[in-house]
Amino acid sequence: MLERVLADLVVAAHLGFIAFVALGGLLALRWRWAPVVHLPAALWGFYVEIAGAVCPLTPLENALRRAAGGAGYAGGFVEHHLVPLIYPAALTAPLQRGLAAAVVLLNVAVYLIVWRLRKSSRRGPPA
């Protein structure tokens, strides 16, 4: 039972990390230090997608599920709703590259907005 709960928590953390990679740049609007945390996470997310690498959270989740007796994804909210978002059945290498490009473009746009807002706030209000 404990292993299943831990596996569910790993899935939730995985989804949270994915959301942070995609949208964490927005935190720079509030906190100047946010890019120091977000940019390495975004680079890792880009690498995992572009290289087809495995995120360490995936084998951790699988090990916990095996330790729980090989329990499948039947019966819980996490299994039915979060897992398909993280592990879609139709995920192909070209789709992964597209997702990587989307993450990069989204974050470039966010950081351009942050940079422009900070630049205009330093100049002060128009006379």
C-alpha positions, 0 to 999 in steps of 0.5 A: 500500500505504501509503495502504491501511494509513493508511486502516485506521489511520484506521478504527481511530482512528475506532472508538477515538474512538467508544468514547471518546465512549460510555465515556470518562466512566468514565475520570473514575473514575480521573483527575480531568482526564478530563472536560476531554478527554472532554466536548468529544469527547462533545459533538462525537460528539453534534453529528455524530450529531444534525446528520448531520454528517460526521466529518473522519475519514471523508473522510480515510479515503476520500481515502486509499482512493482514493489507494490505487487505490480498494481496497475493503473486501475482504480485511482484518480492519479492512474486514470487522470494524471498518468495519461497526461505524462505517458500518452499512448501516441507519444512518438519521437517526432511528437517528442521533438515537437513538444521540445520545440514548443517548450523552448518557444514558450519559454523564449516568449515568456522570458522576452516578456519578462525582460521587456517588463523589467526593462520598461520598469527600470526606465520609469513612467513616461513623462 
